[in-house]
Amino acid sequence: MAADLTKYPLEAHILFVVYDPDAAIVDRAKLKRDFEDRGRCTVRILP
């Protein structure tokens, strides 16, 4: 995801949809916050 943020212009807003059926992401809120705080993307994590 981090690499994808550099591929698009600064005015682009990116939607990341993460499929995590096995709940491998331990702290979903932190993952979302770490990316969304940059202000260029929205992260949605699906179970």
C-alpha positions in Angstrom: 0.0 0.0 0.0 2.8 2.4 0.9 4.4 1.9 -2.6 1.0 2.6 -4.3 0.8 6.0 -2.6 3.8 7.2 -4.5 2.4 6.1 -7.9 -0.4 8.6 -8.0 -0.5 12.4 -8.1 -0.8 14.3 -4.8 -4.3 15.4 -5.7 -5.5 11.8 -6.2 -7.5 10.1 -3.4 -6.9 6.3 -3.2 -9.3 3.7 -1.8 -7.6 0.6 -0.4 -9.9 -2.4 0.2 -8.1 -5.0 2.2 -9.6 -8.5 2.4 -8.5 -10.1 5.7 -10.7 -13.2 6.2 -8.4 -14.8 8.7 -8.0 -11.7 10.9 -4.2 -11.6 10.2 -4.1 -7.9 10.8 -3.8 -7.6 14.6 -4.5 -3.9 15.0 -6.8 -2.8 12.2 -7.4 0.7 13.7 -3.6 1.4 13.7 -3.2 0.2 10.1 -6.1 2.5 9.0 -4.8 5.4 11.0 -1.2 5.1 9.8 -2.3 5.4 6.2 -5.3 7.7 6.5 -3.5 10.3 8.5 -1.6 11.1 5.4 -4.9 12.4 4.0 -4.6 10.9 0.6 -6.4 7.6 1.1 -9.2 5.7 2.7 -8.6 2.2 4.0 -11.5 -0.3 4.4 -10.7 -3.7 5.9 -13.2 -6.5 5.1 -13.5 -9.6 7.3 
